């Protein structure tokens, strides 16, 4: 049995905390990605990986996935980007993701044109800025392979989940365009200009990197496995609230169940003008009492 697969009982508190972090959670952790440089990667592929991070190792994901799964489990990474170069597939990138430390989806992309960060002399965004993702092109909605690629890119670039954002923090845009069998990736910095009103005028400035990609081989999960990876625990599903409904405009309506009320016993404000006179009271009392029957002789 592999050393990473056998059940290990923690002997220290530190080991216990480490194993608890690796256990399945209701709320998923922020996905980590490992970037792998192949043993035969050329300068173009190396520059692409250098713009993010580089983890050096020799592997071939489409032929043998065991090494990827090993490093995924060892480093707790659910995403990977592998770069390589050879005569048959020059300037090659393989982007993929894991489910339960097994390869779920994997798509091979060829680099046709690349402009690095250092080649564009404009100002850059601070490191770790959460980008805004834009996808243009009907292929991202109509083609299953491009639809999976869109989901992969969202997973790869979306960063941590945040509850609040500020306007000045929205300064990085990643734009992906799919047209004529190619994918164009562009990176822009958002510039907020004065407009004479409260809402600023927005301009986009190219900051790099810039990539022209073409899709090559794909390794997609089956529909059943893909649905299983999207399944949410019951504890995270919102509980349906009874007697609450919403209309088309989002207005919330609530239904309240009450016992039948006797309005004759309703306590109202006492006023002298509405007080009954003694004569009226006696008439009502006489009408309410039924006459007794006389006994027959």
MIRO-661234 format. One line per 5 residues: number of its first residue (from 0); their letters; for each residue y, z, x of C-alpha. Coordinates in steps of 0.5 Angstrom, whole numbers. Layout:
MIRO-661234
NUM	A	Y/Z/X | ...
END
This chain:
MIRO-661234
0	XXXXX	0/0/0 | 7/-2/2 | 11/4/5 | 17/2/0 | 12/2/-6
5	XXXXX	8/9/-6 | 11/15/-9 | 14/19/-5 | 16/27/-7 | 22/29/-4
10	XXXXX	22/35/1 | 30/36/2 | 35/36/-3 | 38/30/0 | 32/26/-1
15	XXXXX	32/28/-8 | 39/26/-9 | 37/19/-6 | 31/18/-10 | 35/20/-16
20	XXXXX	40/14/-15 | 35/9/-14 | 32/11/-21 | 33/7/-27 | 40/9/-31
25	XXXXX	43/8/-38 | 49/5/-35 | 48/0/-29 | 51/1/-22 | 56/-4/-19
30	XXXXX	51/-9/-17 | 51/-10/-9 | 50/-17/-6 | 47/-18/1 | 49/-25/5
35	XXXXX	44/-27/9 | 45/-32/15 | 39/-37/16 | 37/-38/23 | 39/-45/23
40	XXXXX	46/-44/20 | 51/-49/22 | 59/-47/23 | 61/-49/16 | 55/-45/13
45	XXXXX	57/-39/18 | 65/-40/16 | 63/-40/9 | 59/-33/10 | 64/-30/14
50	XXXXX	69/-30/9 | 65/-25/5 | 60/-21/9 | 54/-23/14 | 47/-20/14
55	XXXXX	43/-24/20 | 36/-25/18 | 31/-31/18 | 28/-33/12 | 26/-39/7
60	XXXXX	28/-36/0 | 24/-42/-4 | 18/-42/0 | 17/-35/1 | 21/-29/-3
65	XXXXX	17/-23/0 | 23/-22/5 | 28/-22/0 | 25/-18/-4 | 24/-13/1
70	XXXXX	31/-13/3 | 33/-12/-4 | 29/-6/-5 | 31/-3/2 | 38/-4/1
75	XXXXX	39/-3/-6 | 42/-10/-7 | 41/-14/-14 | 45/-20/-11 | 44/-25/-5
80	XXXXX	47/-31/-2 | 43/-34/3 | 46/-40/8 | 42/-45/12 | 43/-52/15
85	XXXXX	37/-57/17 | 37/-65/17 | 34/-65/10 | 38/-60/6 | 45/-60/10
90	XXXXX	50/-54/9 | 46/-51/4 | 47/-44/0 | 42/-41/-4 | 45/-36/-9
95	XXXXX	41/-31/-13 | 39/-25/-17 | 34/-20/-17 | 31/-16/-23 | 26/-10/-22
100	XXXXX	27/-12/-14 | 24/-19/-16 | 27/-26/-16 | 30/-27/-23 | 34/-33/-22
105	XXXXX	36/-37/-16 | 40/-44/-15 | 41/-48/-9 | 48/-51/-8 | 50/-56/-2
110	XXXXX	57/-56/1 | 60/-62/1 | 67/-60/3 | 70/-53/5 | 77/-51/7
115	XXXXX	77/-43/10 | 81/-38/9 | 84/-38/16 | 86/-46/15 | 91/-44/9
120	XXXXX	97/-41/12 | 99/-38/5 | 99/-30/3 | 93/-27/1 | 91/-22/-4
125	XXXXX	89/-15/-1 | 81/-14/0 | 77/-11/-6 | 82/-14/-11 | 78/-16/-18
130	XXXXX	79/-23/-19 | 80/-27/-26 | 74/-32/-27 | 76/-39/-30 | 70/-44/-32
135	XXXXX	72/-51/-34 | 67/-56/-36 | 62/-57/-42 | 56/-57/-37 | 57/-49/-37
140	XXXXX	56/-49/-44 | 51/-55/-45 | 46/-55/-39 | 42/-49/-38 | 42/-50/-31
145	XXXXX	49/-49/-31 | 49/-44/-36 | 45/-40/-31 | 49/-41/-25 | 56/-39/-29
150	XXXXX	52/-32/-31 | 50/-32/-24 | 57/-33/-21 | 60/-28/-26 | 55/-23/-24
155	XXXXX	57/-24/-16 | 64/-24/-17 | 66/-20/-23 | 66/-13/-18 | 66/-6/-21
160	XXXXX	67/-5/-29 | 74/-2/-30 | 77/2/-36 | 85/0/-35 | 88/-5/-31
165	XXXXX	96/-6/-29 | 99/-13/-30 | 101/-13/-22 | 94/-12/-20 | 92/-19/-24
170	XXXXX	93/-23/-17 | 87/-27/-16 | 84/-32/-20 | 77/-36/-18 | 77/-43/-22
175	XXXXX	70/-46/-23 | 70/-53/-25 | 64/-57/-27 | 65/-65/-27 | 61/-71/-25
180	XXXXX	55/-67/-23 | 59/-63/-18 | 62/-56/-18 | 69/-55/-15 | 71/-47/-13
185	XXXXX	78/-46/-12 | 81/-39/-10 | 89/-38/-12 | 94/-32/-12 | 98/-30/-18
190	XXXXX	105/-30/-17 | 110/-27/-22 | 116/-30/-22 | 123/-28/-26 | 123/-31/-33
195	XXXXX	129/-28/-36 | 125/-24/-41 | 120/-18/-41 | 114/-23/-40 | 114/-26/-32
200	XXXXX	113/-33/-31 | 106/-34/-27 | 105/-39/-22 | 98/-40/-18 | 98/-41/-10
205	XXXXX	92/-44/-7 | 90/-38/-2 | 83/-41/0 | 77/-41/1 | 76/-48/-3
210	XXXXX	69/-51/-4 | 66/-57/-7 | 59/-56/-9 | 53/-60/-11 | 47/-57/-15
215	XXXXX	40/-58/-11 | 34/-54/-13 | 33/-49/-18 | 28/-43/-19 | 30/-40/-26
220	XXXXX	26/-34/-30 | 22/-36/-36 | 26/-35/-43 | 21/-28/-44 | 23/-25/-37
225	XXXXX	30/-27/-38 | 31/-24/-45 | 27/-18/-42 | 32/-17/-36 | 38/-17/-42
230	XXXXX	35/-12/-46 | 39/-5/-47 | 36/2/-48 | 37/5/-55 | 41/10/-52
235	XXXXX	47/5/-50 | 46/1/-57 | 52/3/-62 | 50/7/-68 | 51/4/-75
240	XXXXX	56/9/-79 | 55/9/-86 | 60/8/-91 | 65/4/-86 | 66/-3/-87
245	XXXXX	71/-8/-84 | 75/-14/-87 | 76/-21/-83 | 83/-18/-81 | 79/-12/-77
250	XXXXX	82/-7/-82 | 77/-1/-83 | 75/2/-90 | 71/8/-91 | 67/10/-98
255	XXXXX	68/17/-100 | 63/20/-105 | 65/26/-109 | 63/30/-115 | 65/28/-122
260	XXXXX	72/31/-123 | 74/35/-130 | 81/33/-131 | 82/38/-136 | 81/44/-131
265	XXXXX	86/41/-127 | 91/46/-125 | 98/43/-125 | 105/46/-124 | 107/50/-130
270	XXXXX	114/49/-133 | 117/53/-139 | 119/46/-143 | 111/44/-143 | 109/51/-146
275	XXXXX	106/51/-152 | 109/55/-158 | 105/61/-162 | 105/57/-168 | 101/51/-164
280	XXXXX	96/55/-161 | 94/58/-168 | 93/51/-171 | 89/49/-165 | 85/56/-165
285	XXXXX	84/55/-173 | 82/48/-172 | 77/49/-167 | 73/55/-171 | 68/52/-176
290	XXXXX	68/55/-183 | 62/59/-184 | 57/57/-189 | 56/62/-196 | 49/64/-197
295	XX	47/62/-204 | 45/67/-209
END
